[in-house]
Each structure stands twice: as structure tokens, then as C-alpha cells.
């Protein structure tokens, strides 16, 4: 999907320095993956204790691309 976005130059420069990624699309992809992982963790944490009788679920590891 193509999109036109306006990004803060300083924010973009800092992200490039921290990540080592210089390709804009790779940097934005990494940022979105990081945001999704963080928010998924928050949602999971919010569920804590809401289903005390649930059986344990086998966890799968997601490999980094």
C-alpha cells in the first residue's frame, strides 16, 4: 500500500540513528511493528484476571523478519 505522510524531520532523524535503518519504508515498517507489539502487550495485560478458569494456551514464537 502506498501512502503519503508528513513526518517530523527531527523525529525521523532520531529514529534512523537509533535503529540504524536508513530506508524510509523499512523504518516506518519497523516502527509500525514495534507499535503493534507494544499495544498487543497492553491489551493482553488489560485482560489479566478476567478469565481465571481459562486453560493454559501453548504460546508460539513469532520470528523476526
SEFIZA-3560 file (N, C-alpha, C; in Angstrom, 3 decimals):
REM SEFIZA-3560
<numar><xx>0.848</xx><yy>-1.177</yy><zz>0.000</zz><atom>N</atom></numar>
<numar><xx>0.000</xx><yy>0.000</yy><zz>0.000</zz><atom>CA</atom></numar>
<numar><xx>0.893</xx><yy>1.239</yy><zz>0.000</zz><atom>C</atom></numar>
<numar><xx>0.539</xx><yy>2.173</yy><zz>-0.794</zz><atom>N</atom></numar>
<numar><xx>1.276</xx><yy>3.433</yy><zz>-0.849</zz><atom>CA</atom></numar>
<numar><xx>0.514</xx><yy>4.488</yy><zz>-0.068</zz><atom>C</atom></numar>
<numar><xx>1.268</xx><yy>5.349</yy><zz>0.598</zz><atom>N</atom></numar>
<numar><xx>0.649</xx><yy>6.434</yy><zz>1.356</zz><atom>CA</atom></numar>
<numar><xx>1.607</xx><yy>7.614</yy><zz>1.375</zz><atom>C</atom></numar>
<numar><xx>1.046</xx><yy>8.785</yy><zz>1.397</zz><atom>N</atom></numar>
<numar><xx>1.840</xx><yy>9.992</yy><zz>1.540</zz><atom>CA</atom></numar>
<numar><xx>1.649</xx><yy>10.484</yy><zz>2.962</zz><atom>C</atom></numar>
<numar><xx>2.763</xx><yy>10.654</yy><zz>3.667</zz><atom>N</atom></numar>
<numar><xx>2.693</xx><yy>11.088</yy><zz>5.064</zz><atom>CA</atom></numar>
<numar><xx>3.656</xx><yy>12.240</yy><zz>5.286</zz><atom>C</atom></numar>
<numar><xx>3.323</xx><yy>13.079</yy><zz>6.245</zz><atom>N</atom></numar>
<numar><xx>4.215</xx><yy>14.154</yy><zz>6.664</zz><atom>CA</atom></numar>
<numar><xx>4.848</xx><yy>13.742</yy><zz>7.979</zz><atom>C</atom></numar>
<numar><xx>6.167</xx><yy>13.709</yy><zz>8.015</zz><atom>N</atom></numar>
<numar><xx>6.884</xx><yy>13.277</yy><zz>9.204</zz><atom>CA</atom></numar>
<numar><xx>7.784</xx><yy>14.400</yy><zz>9.711</zz><atom>C</atom></numar>
<numar><xx>7.913</xx><yy>14.469</yy><zz>11.020</zz><atom>N</atom></numar>
<numar><xx>8.807</xx><yy>15.431</yy><zz>11.648</zz><atom>CA</atom></numar>
<numar><xx>10.249</xx><yy>15.038</yy><zz>11.319</zz><atom>C</atom></numar>
<numar><xx>11.012</xx><yy>15.946</yy><zz>10.738</zz><atom>N</atom></numar>
<numar><xx>12.384</xx><yy>15.644</yy><zz>10.315</zz><atom>CA</atom></numar>
<numar><xx>13.271</xx><yy>15.215</yy><zz>11.479</zz><atom>C</atom></numar>
<numar><xx>13.157</xx><yy>15.900</yy><zz>12.612</zz><atom>N</atom></numar>
<numar><xx>13.976</xx><yy>15.550</yy><zz>13.778</zz><atom>CA</atom></numar>
<numar><xx>13.609</xx><yy>14.168</yy><zz>14.311</zz><atom>C</atom></numar>
<numar><xx>12.329</xx><yy>13.868</yy><zz>14.346</zz><atom>N</atom></numar>
<numar><xx>11.872</xx><yy>12.567</yy><zz>14.818</zz><atom>CA</atom></numar>
<numar><xx>12.373</xx><yy>11.459</yy><zz>13.892</zz><atom>C</atom></numar>
<numar><xx>12.293</xx><yy>11.698</yy><zz>12.618</zz><atom>N</atom></numar>
<numar><xx>12.761</xx><yy>10.730</yy><zz>11.627</zz><atom>CA</atom></numar>
<numar><xx>14.273</xx><yy>10.523</yy><zz>11.730</zz><atom>C</atom></numar>
<numar><xx>15.016</xx><yy>11.598</yy><zz>11.889</zz><atom>N</atom></numar>
<numar><xx>16.470</xx><yy>11.514</yy><zz>12.015</zz><atom>CA</atom></numar>
<numar><xx>16.863</xx><yy>10.725</yy><zz>13.265</zz><atom>C</atom></numar>
<numar><xx>16.181</xx><yy>10.983</yy><zz>14.374</zz><atom>N</atom></numar>
<numar><xx>16.454</xx><yy>10.262</yy><zz>15.617</zz><atom>CA</atom></numar>
<numar><xx>16.153</xx><yy>8.782</yy><zz>15.464</zz><atom>C</atom></numar>
<numar><xx>15.033</xx><yy>8.461</yy><zz>14.842</zz><atom>N</atom></numar>
<numar><xx>14.667</xx><yy>7.059</yy><zz>14.614</zz><atom>CA</atom></numar>
<numar><xx>15.702</xx><yy>6.359</yy><zz>13.740</zz><atom>C</atom></numar>
<numar><xx>16.201</xx><yy>7.045</yy><zz>12.732</zz><atom>N</atom></numar>
<numar><xx>17.239</xx><yy>6.480</yy><zz>11.868</zz><atom>CA</atom></numar>
<numar><xx>18.517</xx><yy>6.215</yy><zz>12.660</zz><atom>C</atom></numar>
<numar><xx>18.902</xx><yy>7.148</yy><zz>13.522</zz><atom>N</atom></numar>
<numar><xx>20.110</xx><yy>6.985</yy><zz>14.335</zz><atom>CA</atom></numar>
<numar><xx>19.963</xx><yy>5.810</yy><zz>15.300</zz><atom>C</atom></numar>
<numar><xx>18.830</xx><yy>5.719</yy><zz>15.976</zz><atom>N</atom></numar>
<numar><xx>18.621</xx><yy>4.662</yy><zz>16.964</zz><atom>CA</atom></numar>
<numar><xx>18.517</xx><yy>3.285</yy><zz>16.330</zz><atom>C</atom></numar>
<numar><xx>17.845</xx><yy>3.202</yy><zz>15.197</zz><atom>N</atom></numar>
<numar><xx>17.588</xx><yy>1.898</yy><zz>14.587</zz><atom>CA</atom></numar>
<numar><xx>18.676</xx><yy>1.456</yy><zz>13.618</zz><atom>C</atom></numar>
<numar><xx>19.374</xx><yy>2.407</yy><zz>13.047</zz><atom>N</atom></numar>
<numar><xx>20.356</xx><yy>2.076</yy><zz>12.023</zz><atom>CA</atom></numar>
<numar><xx>19.733</xx><yy>1.880</yy><zz>10.658</zz><atom>C</atom></numar>
<numar><xx>18.421</xx><yy>2.048</yy><zz>10.574</zz><atom>N</atom></numar>
<numar><xx>17.718</xx><yy>1.902</yy><zz>9.296</zz><atom>CA</atom></numar>
<numar><xx>17.728</xx><yy>3.241</yy><zz>8.571</zz><atom>C</atom></numar>
<numar><xx>18.090</xx><yy>3.229</yy><zz>7.307</zz><atom>N</atom></numar>
<numar><xx>18.113</xx><yy>4.473</yy><zz>6.543</zz><atom>CA</atom></numar>
<numar><xx>17.024</xx><yy>4.504</yy><zz>5.473</zz><atom>C</atom></numar>
<numar><xx>16.547</xx><yy>3.338</yy><zz>5.071</zz><atom>N</atom></numar>
<numar><xx>15.468</xx><yy>3.278</yy><zz>4.082</zz><atom>CA</atom></numar>
<numar><xx>14.162</xx><yy>3.655</yy><zz>4.781</zz><atom>C</atom></numar>
<numar><xx>13.486</xx><yy>4.657</yy><zz>4.274</zz><atom>N</atom></numar>
<numar><xx>12.277</xx><yy>5.181</yy><zz>4.927</zz><atom>CA</atom></numar>
<numar><xx>11.189</xx><yy>4.126</yy><zz>5.098</zz><atom>C</atom></numar>
<numar><xx>10.946</xx><yy>3.325</yy><zz>4.066</zz><atom>N</atom></numar>
<numar><xx>9.879</xx><yy>2.324</yy><zz>4.169</zz><atom>CA</atom></numar>
<numar><xx>10.218</xx><yy>1.273</yy><zz>5.218</zz><atom>C</atom></numar>
<numar><xx>11.489</xx><yy>0.882</yy><zz>5.317</zz><atom>N</atom></numar>
<numar><xx>11.905</xx><yy>-0.091</yy><zz>6.335</zz><atom>CA</atom></numar>
<numar><xx>11.767</xx><yy>0.514</yy><zz>7.729</zz><atom>C</atom></numar>
<numar><xx>12.095</xx><yy>1.780</yy><zz>7.874</zz><atom>N</atom></numar>
<numar><xx>11.986</xx><yy>2.463</yy><zz>9.160</zz><atom>CA</atom></numar>
<numar><xx>10.526</xx><yy>2.551</yy><zz>9.613</zz><atom>C</atom></numar>
<numar><xx>9.647</xx><yy>2.909</yy><zz>8.714</zz><atom>N</atom></numar>
<numar><xx>8.223</xx><yy>3.011</yy><zz>9.049</zz><atom>CA</atom></numar>
<numar><xx>7.641</xx><yy>1.628</yy><zz>9.340</zz><atom>C</atom></numar>
<numar><xx>8.045</xx><yy>0.609</yy><zz>8.578</zz><atom>N</atom></numar>
<numar><xx>7.592</xx><yy>-0.761</yy><zz>8.825</zz><atom>CA</atom></numar>
<numar><xx>8.026</xx><yy>-1.226</yy><zz>10.214</zz><atom>C</atom></numar>
<numar><xx>9.280</xx><yy>-0.960</yy><zz>10.581</zz><atom>N</atom></numar>
<numar><xx>9.788</xx><yy>-1.339</yy><zz>11.906</zz><atom>CA</atom></numar>
<numar><xx>9.041</xx><yy>-0.592</yy><zz>13.010</zz><atom>C</atom></numar>
<numar><xx>8.753</xx><yy>0.670</yy><zz>12.776</zz><atom>N</atom></numar>
<numar><xx>8.022</xx><yy>1.462</yy><zz>13.767</zz><atom>CA</atom></numar>
<numar><xx>6.611</xx><yy>0.923</yy><zz>13.966</zz><atom>C</atom></numar>
<numar><xx>5.947</xx><yy>0.562</yy><zz>12.884</zz><atom>N</atom></numar>
<numar><xx>4.596</xx><yy>0.012</yy><zz>12.987</zz><atom>CA</atom></numar>
<numar><xx>4.598</xx><yy>-1.333</yy><zz>13.696</zz><atom>C</atom></numar>
<numar><xx>5.588</xx><yy>-2.187</yy><zz>13.396</zz><atom>N</atom></numar>
<numar><xx>5.689</xx><yy>-3.479</yy><zz>14.075</zz><atom>CA</atom></numar>
<numar><xx>5.902</xx><yy>-3.288</yy><zz>15.573</zz><atom>C</atom></numar>
<numar><xx>6.740</xx><yy>-2.329</yy><zz>15.913</zz><atom>N</atom></numar>
<numar><xx>7.008</xx><yy>-2.035</yy><zz>17.325</zz><atom>CA</atom></numar>
<numar><xx>5.756</xx><yy>-1.524</yy><zz>18.026</zz><atom>C</atom></numar>
<numar><xx>5.024</xx><yy>-0.645</yy><zz>17.381</zz><atom>N</atom></numar>
<numar><xx>3.780</xx><yy>-0.115</yy><zz>17.937</zz><atom>CA</atom></numar>
<numar><xx>2.759</xx><yy>-1.229</yy><zz>18.135</zz><atom>C</atom></numar>
<numar><xx>2.620</xx><yy>-2.094</yy><zz>17.157</zz><atom>N</atom></numar>
<numar><xx>1.660</xx><yy>-3.205</yy><zz>17.249</zz><atom>CA</atom></numar>
<numar><xx>2.027</xx><yy>-4.140</yy><zz>18.388</zz><atom>C</atom></numar>
<numar><xx>3.312</xx><yy>-4.479</yy><zz>18.511</zz><atom>N</atom></numar>
<numar><xx>3.755</xx><yy>-5.371</yy><zz>19.589</zz><atom>CA</atom></numar>
<numar><xx>3.479</xx><yy>-4.752</yy><zz>20.958</zz><atom>C</atom></numar>
<numar><xx>3.773</xx><yy>-3.467</yy><zz>21.113</zz><atom>N</atom></numar>
<numar><xx>3.549</xx><yy>-2.789</yy><zz>22.389</zz><atom>CA</atom></numar>
<numar><xx>2.066</xx><yy>-2.740</yy><zz>22.741</zz><atom>C</atom></numar>
<numar><xx>1.242</xx><yy>-2.383</yy><zz>21.778</zz><atom>N</atom></numar>
<numar><xx>-0.192</xx><yy>-2.276</yy><zz>22.049</zz><atom>CA</atom></numar>
<numar><xx>-0.828</xx><yy>-3.640</yy><zz>22.277</zz><atom>C</atom></numar>
<numar><xx>-0.345</xx><yy>-4.682</yy><zz>21.587</zz><atom>N</atom></numar>
<numar><xx>-0.849</xx><yy>-6.036</yy><zz>21.825</zz><atom>CA</atom></numar>
<numar><xx>-0.530</xx><yy>-6.458</yy><zz>23.256</zz><atom>C</atom></numar>
<numar><xx>0.649</xx><yy>-6.097</yy><zz>23.739</zz><atom>N</atom></numar>
<numar><xx>1.025</xx><yy>-6.383</yy><zz>25.120</zz><atom>CA</atom></numar>
<numar><xx>0.132</xx><yy>-5.663</yy><zz>26.111</zz><atom>C</atom></numar>
<numar><xx>-0.186</xx><yy>-4.417</yy><zz>25.824</zz><atom>N</atom></numar>
<numar><xx>-1.091</xx><yy>-3.651</yy><zz>26.699</zz><atom>CA</atom></numar>
<numar><xx>-2.482</xx><yy>-4.280</yy><zz>26.746</zz><atom>C</atom></numar>
<numar><xx>-2.968</xx><yy>-4.723</yy><zz>25.594</zz><atom>N</atom></numar>
<numar><xx>-4.288</xx><yy>-5.367</yy><zz>25.559</zz><atom>CA</atom></numar>
<numar><xx>-4.285</xx><yy>-6.666</yy><zz>26.345</zz><atom>C</atom></numar>
<numar><xx>-3.202</xx><yy>-7.428</yy><zz>26.196</zz><atom>N</atom></numar>
<numar><xx>-3.082</xx><yy>-8.676</yy><zz>26.933</zz><atom>CA</atom></numar>
<numar><xx>-3.021</xx><yy>-8.412</yy><zz>28.430</zz><atom>C</atom></numar>
<numar><xx>-2.281</xx><yy>-7.409</yy><zz>28.832</zz><atom>N</atom></numar>
<numar><xx>-2.184</xx><yy>-7.041</yy><zz>30.238</zz><atom>CA</atom></numar>
<numar><xx>-3.546</xx><yy>-6.609</yy><zz>30.789</zz><atom>C</atom></numar>
<numar><xx>-4.319</xx><yy>-5.916</yy><zz>29.983</zz><atom>N</atom></numar>
<numar><xx>-5.651</xx><yy>-5.469</yy><zz>30.411</zz><atom>CA</atom></numar>
<numar><xx>-6.591</xx><yy>-6.641</yy><zz>30.663</zz><atom>C</atom></numar>
<numar><xx>-6.324</xx><yy>-7.784</yy><zz>30.040</zz><atom>N</atom></numar>
<numar><xx>-7.157</xx><yy>-8.969</yy><zz>30.221</zz><atom>CA</atom></numar>
<numar><xx>-6.817</xx><yy>-9.743</yy><zz>31.494</zz><atom>C</atom></numar>
<numar><xx>-5.723</xx><yy>-9.394</yy><zz>32.131</zz><atom>N</atom></numar>
<numar><xx>-5.243</xx><yy>-10.136</yy><zz>33.304</zz><atom>CA</atom></numar>
<numar><xx>-6.354</xx><yy>-10.295</yy><zz>34.343</zz><atom>C</atom></numar>
<numar><xx>-6.622</xx><yy>-11.543</yy><zz>34.693</zz><atom>N</atom></numar>
<numar><xx>-7.607</xx><yy>-11.840</yy><zz>35.731</zz><atom>CA</atom></numar>
<numar><xx>-9.047</xx><yy>-11.843</yy><zz>35.273</zz><atom>C</atom></numar>
<numar><xx>-9.315</xx><yy>-11.595</yy><zz>34.005</zz><atom>N</atom></numar>
<numar><xx>-10.700</xx><yy>-11.529</yy><zz>33.544</zz><atom>CA</atom></numar>
<numar><xx>-11.280</xx><yy>-12.907</yy><zz>33.245</zz><atom>C</atom></numar>
<numar><xx>-10.417</xx><yy>-13.917</yy><zz>33.116</zz><atom>N</atom></numar>
<numar><xx>-10.876</xx><yy>-15.280</yy><zz>32.861</zz><atom>CA</atom></numar>
<numar><xx>-10.054</xx><yy>-16.240</yy><zz>33.735</zz><atom>C</atom></numar>
<numar><xx>-10.313</xx><yy>-16.258</yy><zz>35.022</zz><atom>N</atom></numar>
<numar><xx>-9.477</xx><yy>-17.044</yy><zz>35.938</zz><atom>CA</atom></numar>
<numar><xx>-9.532</xx><yy>-18.554</yy><zz>35.708</zz><atom>C</atom></numar>
<numar><xx>-10.548</xx><yy>-19.083</yy><zz>35.074</zz><atom>N</atom></numar>
<numar><xx>-10.677</xx><yy>-20.527</yy><zz>34.880</zz><atom>CA</atom></numar>
<numar><xx>-10.221</xx><yy>-20.998</yy><zz>33.498</zz><atom>C</atom></numar>
<numar><xx>-9.609</xx><yy>-20.128</yy><zz>32.734</zz><atom>N</atom></numar>
<numar><xx>-9.190</xx><yy>-20.483</yy><zz>31.378</zz><atom>CA</atom></numar>
<numar><xx>-7.990</xx><yy>-21.437</yy><zz>31.435</zz><atom>C</atom></numar>
<numar><xx>-7.948</xx><yy>-22.380</yy><zz>30.495</zz><atom>N</atom></numar>
<numar><xx>-6.840</xx><yy>-23.325</yy><zz>30.417</zz><atom>CA</atom></numar>
<numar><xx>-5.628</xx><yy>-22.625</yy><zz>29.801</zz><atom>C</atom></numar>
<numar><xx>-4.434</xx><yy>-23.107</yy><zz>30.159</zz><atom>N</atom></numar>
<numar><xx>-3.214</xx><yy>-22.561</yy><zz>29.576</zz><atom>CA</atom></numar>
<numar><xx>-3.207</xx><yy>-22.807</yy><zz>28.075</zz><atom>C</atom></numar>
<numar><xx>-2.701</xx><yy>-21.830</yy><zz>27.341</zz><atom>N</atom></numar>
<numar><xx>-2.629</xx><yy>-21.904</yy><zz>25.888</zz><atom>CA</atom></numar>
<numar><xx>-1.166</xx><yy>-21.992</yy><zz>25.491</zz><atom>C</atom></numar>
<numar><xx>-0.865</xx><yy>-22.903</yy><zz>24.568</zz><atom>N</atom></numar>
<numar><xx>0.504</xx><yy>-23.031</yy><zz>24.083</zz><atom>CA</atom></numar>
<numar><xx>0.898</xx><yy>-21.757</yy><zz>23.351</zz><atom>C</atom></numar>
<numar><xx>2.042</xx><yy>-21.214</yy><zz>23.708</zz><atom>N</atom></numar>
<numar><xx>2.498</xx><yy>-19.970</yy><zz>23.085</zz><atom>CA</atom></numar>
<numar><xx>3.412</xx><yy>-20.273</yy><zz>21.909</zz><atom>C</atom></numar>
<numar><xx>3.271</xx><yy>-19.482</yy><zz>20.878</zz><atom>N</atom></numar>
<numar><xx>4.103</xx><yy>-19.635</yy><zz>19.683</zz><atom>CA</atom></numar>
<numar><xx>5.042</xx><yy>-18.456</yy><zz>19.572</zz><atom>C</atom></numar>
<numar><xx>6.256</xx><yy>-18.739</yy><zz>19.158</zz><atom>N</atom></numar>
<numar><xx>7.217</xx><yy>-17.666</yy><zz>18.953</zz><atom>CA</atom></numar>
<numar><xx>7.068</xx><yy>-17.146</yy><zz>17.519</zz><atom>C</atom></numar>
<numar><xx>7.022</xx><yy>-15.836</yy><zz>17.380</zz><atom>N</atom></numar>
<numar><xx>6.951</xx><yy>-15.207</yy><zz>16.056</zz><atom>CA</atom></numar>
<numar><xx>8.350</xx><yy>-14.776</yy><zz>15.683</zz><atom>C</atom></numar>
<numar><xx>8.867</xx><yy>-15.312</yy><zz>14.596</zz><atom>N</atom></numar>
<numar><xx>10.223</xx><yy>-14.972</yy><zz>14.160</zz><atom>CA</atom></numar>
<numar><xx>10.263</xx><yy>-13.582</yy><zz>13.576</zz><atom>C</atom></numar>
<numar><xx>11.358</xx><yy>-12.875</yy><zz>13.841</zz><atom>N</atom></numar>
<numar><xx>11.567</xx><yy>-11.548</yy><zz>13.275</zz><atom>CA</atom></numar>
<numar><xx>11.856</xx><yy>-11.691</yy><zz>11.790</zz><atom>C</atom></numar>
<numar><xx>11.417</xx><yy>-10.726</yy><zz>11.036</zz><atom>N</atom></numar>
<numar><xx>11.706</xx><yy>-10.748</yy><zz>9.581</zz><atom>CA</atom></numar>
<numar><xx>12.932</xx><yy>-9.951</yy><zz>9.289</zz><atom>C</atom></numar>
//
